[in-house]
Amino acid sequence: MDPTQIFTDEDVKQEFLDRFTELREHAPTGGLEGLDGGVDVDRAAEVAESMAEGRYQPGSDRGLEAIIERFSRPVYLVQDSTFTVPPDQFPDSEVIGHKLEGARTVLETTIPSVGRIDVRNHRLDWVGTGWVVGPDLVVTNRHVAAEFAHRDDGGFAFRRNLDGTTVAATLDWRHELGRGEESRFGVKEVVWIEPDDSVDVAVLRIKTEGENHEPVPPPIALMTEEEVQTVLPGAWVAVIGYPAFDSRNDVADQQRIFDGHFNVKRLAPGQVTFFGNLPVLHHDATTLGGNSGSVVFDLDRGKAAALHFGGIQGQRNEAVTAARVARILTDHAGWSGP
């Protein structure tokens, strides 16, 4: 969460103030230092206004920040290929819920096309998120693909271990909390990994039939260059992926927001906070390390706006724009659209 921009949506700010007493009563006890002395709605309004105006100093009121983040940047569970409210008792924003409901149909067609990248013969069980952009093409991040592949003899090869085994990767579109279903597709080929001095993008080719003989989920449409140029700060997006516990971030915050459940499919609403004449945009949806490679989905346009690749807690999240991703797909994978 970037607290200096969290209340640019006036409706969300007003709902927070209208429901502050209710929110405070349900506030978790862990990590809410600053509330012990009793924070009233006047103080909440002062903080909210300073956030809306971009003059709030992050960390100056951690107790209120914790409530605001949980309320205004929640993380929804994905189960049975649809999204549900977080499982705790904390009140959820009806304003944000309404925005998601308005896009539910298109989100439910998008969720099945986002998968977790699992690996074998590797020190880790999984390495990030990827999503379908063509009949057999998946995009993820360079730093994700680098865990199991490397440049070799003009192309790319799967890494080999000292014991002679080769690292293998699969996409599983499920990994949902409390659900045991799998839908696994082997990665046949690493088509392209962008150089280190370029954007954080990689392209994978997967098998066209899953281990249970199911077809590849439908491709997610990418916004065109012209559509991307219309994206303004404040646009609402949903990040779909697999957040993992991240030791670089505050432990109490992670436990509170994710209810101790990591490595499973999630949907996190947020807003675009910056987009200039660059191949990168910033957003403030709640993410963790495993979200690398997640789709940043524009709720109004019903298409992918960007490919998430990283973030800094309390500052920003970064994502490669869909237009730049499309150019890489066209140049290196023969892609001509979904």
URBELHU-V18913 format. One record per residue. PHI is phi in radians with two decimals (999 if undefined). BURIAL is I if it has 9 or more other C-alpha atoms within 8 Angstrom, else O. D_FIRST is the distance of its C-alpha to the first C-alpha in Angstrom with 2 decimals. Layout:
PHI:BURIAL:D_FIRST ; PHI:BURIAL:D_FIRST
This chain:
999:I:0.00 ; -1.70:I:3.79 ; -1.13:I:5.84 ; -1.37:I:8.77 ; -2.26:I:8.51 ; -1.14:I:7.14 ; -1.95:I:10.87 ; -1.21:I:12.64 ; -1.52:O:14.13 ; -1.04:O:16.80 ; -1.13:O:17.72 ; -1.18:I:14.46 ; -1.08:I:14.62 ; -1.15:O:18.28 ; -1.11:I:17.97 ; -1.01:I:15.67 ; -1.22:I:18.40 ; -1.10:O:21.22 ; -1.91:O:20.17 ; -1.04:I:18.90 ; -1.04:O:22.07 ; -1.09:O:21.77 ; -1.12:I:18.17 ; -1.12:O:19.24 ; -1.16:O:22.24 ; -1.71:I:20.35 ; -1.08:O:17.74 ; -1.08:O:18.03 ; -1.46:O:19.94 ; -1.34:O:18.30 ; 1.34:I:15.94 ; -1.87:I:16.13 ; -1.03:O:18.14 ; 1.86:I:18.72 ; -1.65:I:19.65 ; -1.07:O:23.07 ; -1.39:O:24.69 ; 1.60:O:23.84 ; -1.84:I:21.22 ; -1.70:O:22.64 ; -1.18:I:21.44 ; -1.14:O:22.42 ; -1.17:O:20.01 ; -1.08:I:17.22 ; -1.15:I:18.36 ; -1.10:O:18.44 ; -1.16:I:14.86 ; -1.06:I:13.77 ; -1.16:I:16.13 ; -1.17:I:15.04 ; -1.19:I:11.43 ; -1.10:I:13.19 ; -1.58:I:15.48 ; 1.34:O:13.14 ; -1.95:O:14.97 ; -1.23:I:12.80 ; -1.67:O:12.92 ; -0.92:O:9.96 ; 1.59:O:11.72 ; -1.37:O:14.46 ; -2.59:O:14.04 ; -1.08:I:12.44 ; -1.09:I:14.22 ; -1.18:I:12.88 ; -0.99:I:9.23 ; -1.11:I:10.07 ; -1.15:I:11.82 ; -1.09:I:9.46 ; -1.10:I:6.67 ; -1.12:I:9.77 ; -1.38:I:11.38 ; -1.70:I:9.26 ; -2.38:I:7.33 ; -1.26:I:10.34 ; -2.18:I:11.97 ; -1.49:I:15.58 ; -1.36:I:18.54 ; -1.93:I:20.85 ; -2.42:I:24.48 ; 0.96:O:27.65 ; 1.07:I:25.79 ; -2.38:I:24.06 ; -1.88:I:20.83 ; -2.28:O:20.97 ; -1.12:O:18.84 ; -0.97:O:17.44 ; -1.38:O:20.53 ; -1.45:O:19.77 ; -1.66:O:21.11 ; -1.19:O:18.00 ; -1.06:O:18.38 ; -1.82:O:16.56 ; -1.18:I:15.76 ; -1.27:O:18.96 ; -1.12:I:17.70 ; -1.20:I:15.21 ; -1.02:I:17.97 ; -1.16:O:20.43 ; -1.07:I:18.60 ; -1.20:I:18.59 ; -1.07:O:22.18 ; -1.12:O:23.26 ; -1.94:I:22.32 ; -0.99:O:23.45 ; -1.03:O:26.61 ; -1.26:O:25.19 ; -1.15:I:22.29 ; -1.23:I:25.00 ; -1.47:O:26.95 ; -1.58:I:24.05 ; -0.90:I:22.87 ; -1.14:I:26.22 ; -1.69:I:25.92 ; -1.93:I:22.93 ; -2.34:I:24.10 ; -1.61:I:23.57 ; -1.62:I:25.51 ; -1.62:I:27.79 ; -2.31:I:30.19 ; -2.11:I:33.59 ; 1.01:I:35.46 ; -2.46:O:32.23 ; -1.19:O:30.76 ; -1.90:O:27.76 ; -1.49:O:27.97 ; -2.70:O:25.33 ; -2.30:I:23.28 ; 2.82:I:20.69 ; -2.08:I:20.49 ; -2.56:I:22.78 ; -2.56:I:23.87 ; -1.36:I:27.19 ; -2.18:I:28.11 ; -2.75:I:31.90 ; -0.96:I:34.73 ; -2.47:I:34.24 ; -2.00:I:31.32 ; -2.28:I:27.81 ; -1.89:I:25.07 ; -2.62:I:22.73 ; -1.67:I:21.63 ; -0.99:I:24.22 ; -1.23:O:22.86 ; -1.34:I:23.12 ; -1.08:I:26.64 ; -1.14:O:27.70 ; -1.22:O:27.61 ; -2.23:I:30.62 ; -2.55:I:32.18 ; -2.65:I:33.34 ; -1.20:I:35.33 ; -2.70:O:39.01 ; 0.95:O:42.17 ; 1.52:O:40.69 ; -2.31:O:38.47 ; -2.39:I:36.14 ; -2.35:I:37.16 ; -1.27:I:35.79 ; -1.17:I:35.67 ; -1.97:O:38.62 ; -1.57:I:38.68 ; -1.09:O:41.39 ; -1.48:O:43.10 ; 1.62:O:43.58 ; -1.36:O:41.10 ; -1.89:I:38.80 ; -1.23:I:35.13 ; -2.08:I:34.60 ; -2.24:I:31.52 ; -2.38:I:31.07 ; -1.82:I:28.62 ; -2.08:I:28.30 ; -1.38:I:26.82 ; -1.83:I:26.59 ; 0.92:I:25.32 ; -1.78:I:24.25 ; -1.03:I:23.97 ; 1.31:O:27.46 ; -2.15:O:29.05 ; -1.71:O:31.53 ; -1.16:O:32.14 ; -2.18:O:31.87 ; -2.58:I:32.15 ; -1.86:I:32.62 ; -2.22:I:33.49 ; -1.21:I:34.67 ; -1.47:I:33.47 ; -1.40:O:36.75 ; -2.71:O:35.79 ; -1.62:I:33.15 ; -1.31:I:33.83 ; -2.77:I:31.75 ; -2.25:I:29.28 ; -1.07:I:28.13 ; -1.05:O:29.26 ; -1.07:O:27.08 ; -1.60:O:27.12 ; -2.06:O:25.83 ; -1.24:I:22.77 ; -1.52:I:21.52 ; -2.36:I:23.58 ; -2.46:I:26.37 ; -2.15:I:28.70 ; -2.04:I:30.46 ; -1.93:I:33.53 ; -1.91:I:33.87 ; -1.15:I:36.95 ; -1.50:I:37.75 ; -2.43:I:38.58 ; -1.35:I:36.71 ; -1.08:O:38.35 ; -1.78:O:39.28 ; 1.19:O:40.62 ; -1.52:O:37.83 ; -1.37:O:36.87 ; -1.12:I:33.73 ; -1.04:O:31.08 ; -1.15:I:30.97 ; -1.13:I:29.19 ; -1.60:I:25.96 ; -1.21:I:26.74 ; -1.77:I:25.07 ; -1.14:I:24.55 ; -1.32:O:27.25 ; -0.98:O:27.01 ; -1.13:O:27.98 ; -1.20:O:25.40 ; -1.05:I:22.56 ; -1.13:O:23.76 ; -1.53:O:23.23 ; -1.27:O:19.47 ; -2.05:I:17.90 ; -0.92:I:14.47 ; 1.85:I:13.60 ; -1.08:I:15.19 ; -1.52:I:13.99 ; -2.31:I:13.77 ; -2.24:I:13.88 ; -1.72:I:13.30 ; -1.98:I:16.28 ; -3.14:I:16.96 ; -2.24:I:17.49 ; -1.13:I:14.76 ; -2.01:I:16.70 ; -0.96:I:16.42 ; -2.23:O:15.23 ; -1.15:O:16.94 ; -1.35:O:14.80 ; -1.84:O:11.85 ; -1.07:O:12.37 ; -1.14:O:15.07 ; -1.10:O:14.87 ; -1.06:I:11.22 ; -1.12:I:12.30 ; -1.10:I:15.54 ; -1.22:I:14.32 ; -1.31:I:11.88 ; -1.81:I:14.30 ; 0.95:I:17.45 ; 1.32:O:18.82 ; -1.88:O:19.32 ; -2.14:I:18.36 ; 1.25:I:20.06 ; -2.07:I:20.52 ; -1.23:I:19.60 ; -2.43:I:16.47 ; -2.24:I:15.06 ; -2.16:I:11.42 ; -1.36:I:11.15 ; -2.97:I:8.83 ; -2.25:I:10.00 ; -1.20:I:11.41 ; -1.90:I:10.32 ; -2.78:I:13.30 ; -2.70:I:16.59 ; -2.02:O:19.73 ; -1.47:O:23.01 ; -2.38:O:21.56 ; -1.44:I:21.41 ; -2.25:I:17.63 ; -2.11:I:14.81 ; -1.92:I:11.07 ; -2.51:I:8.65 ; -2.16:I:5.12 ; -1.14:I:6.68 ; -1.37:I:6.36 ; -2.35:I:8.94 ; -2.36:I:11.34 ; -0.92:I:14.42 ; -1.17:I:16.66 ; -1.26:I:14.67 ; -0.95:I:16.44 ; 1.66:I:18.64 ; -1.20:I:16.85 ; -1.46:I:17.69 ; -1.81:I:15.32 ; -1.82:I:17.46 ; -1.38:I:17.99 ; -1.24:I:18.81 ; -1.36:O:21.26 ; -1.59:O:23.16 ; 1.19:I:23.24 ; -2.46:I:22.91 ; -1.26:I:20.76 ; -1.59:I:18.93 ; -2.92:I:17.91 ; -1.96:I:17.93 ; -1.16:I:14.70 ; -2.34:I:15.56 ; 3.03:I:12.89 ; -2.91:I:9.74 ; -2.18:O:9.06 ; -0.99:O:6.92 ; 1.39:O:5.22 ; -2.15:I:6.54 ; -2.87:I:6.77 ; -1.98:I:8.36 ; -2.15:I:12.06 ; -2.60:I:14.79 ; -1.41:I:18.51 ; -1.11:I:19.78 ; -1.04:I:22.20 ; -1.11:I:24.98 ; -1.20:I:24.89 ; -1.05:I:24.82 ; -1.08:I:27.78 ; -1.12:O:29.67 ; -1.14:I:29.42 ; -1.09:I:30.60 ; -1.15:I:33.46 ; -1.26:O:34.55 ; -2.10:I:34.45 ; -2.24:I:34.67 ; 1.14:O:36.97 ; -1.33:I:34.38 ; -2.30:O:35.34 ; 2.01:O:32.80 ; -1.20:I:32.12
